[in-house]
């Protein structure tokens, strides 16, 4: 069974993504998440170990997590 913290994190993440989808660029989390994705994509393109799509996803995920846990 999942821990309550994980369930809360997943629920908060889903709600944040839904709100970002509805509000688009007007949502306060959209720009930081897109910026994190762009930074991750550049890092993925520069580093030989990962590709830019992996970097894009990782950067966006880290930015989203930091926005949710504030």
C-alpha positions in Angstrom: 0.0 0.0 0.0 1.3 3.5 -0.9 2.4 5.8 1.9 0.2 8.9 2.5 3.0 11.2 1.5 3.3 9.5 -1.9 -0.5 9.6 -2.4 -0.5 13.3 -1.5 2.4 14.0 -3.8 0.7 12.2 -6.7 -2.6 13.9 -6.0 -1.0 17.3 -5.9 1.0 16.7 -9.1 -2.1 15.6 -11.0 -4.0 18.7 -9.8 -1.1 21.0 -10.7 -0.8 19.5 -14.2 -4.6 19.8 -14.7 -4.5 23.4 -13.6 -1.6 24.1 -15.9 -3.5 22.5 -18.8 -6.6 24.6 -18.2 -4.9 28.0 -17.5 -2.0 27.6 -19.9 0.7 30.3 -19.7 -1.4 32.2 -17.1 -0.7 29.5 -14.5 2.2 30.4 -12.2 3.8 27.0 -12.6 3.9 26.9 -16.4 6.8 29.1 -17.1 9.1 27.6 -14.4 8.3 24.1 -15.6 9.0 25.0 -19.2 12.2 26.7 -18.2 13.3 23.6 -16.3 12.5 21.4 -19.3 14.5 23.7 -21.6 17.5 23.6 -19.2 17.2 19.9 -18.9 17.1 19.5 -22.7 20.2 21.6 -23.1 22.0 19.6 -20.5 20.9 16.4 -22.1 22.2 17.5 -25.5 25.5 18.5 -24.0 26.1 15.4 -21.8 27.0 12.2 -23.7 25.2 9.9 -21.2 21.6 11.1 -21.7 19.7 12.4 -24.7 17.8 15.7 -24.9 14.3 14.1 -24.5 15.4 12.5 -21.2 16.9 15.8 -20.1 13.7 17.6 -21.1 11.6 15.3 -19.0 13.9 15.3 -16.1 14.2 19.1 -16.0 10.5 19.6 -16.2 9.9 17.0 -13.5 12.3 18.5 -11.2 10.9 22.0 -11.7 7.3 20.7 -11.2 8.3 18.9 -8.0 10.0 22.0 -6.6 6.8 24.0 -7.4 4.6 21.5 -5.7 6.7 21.1 -2.6 7.1 24.8 -1.9 
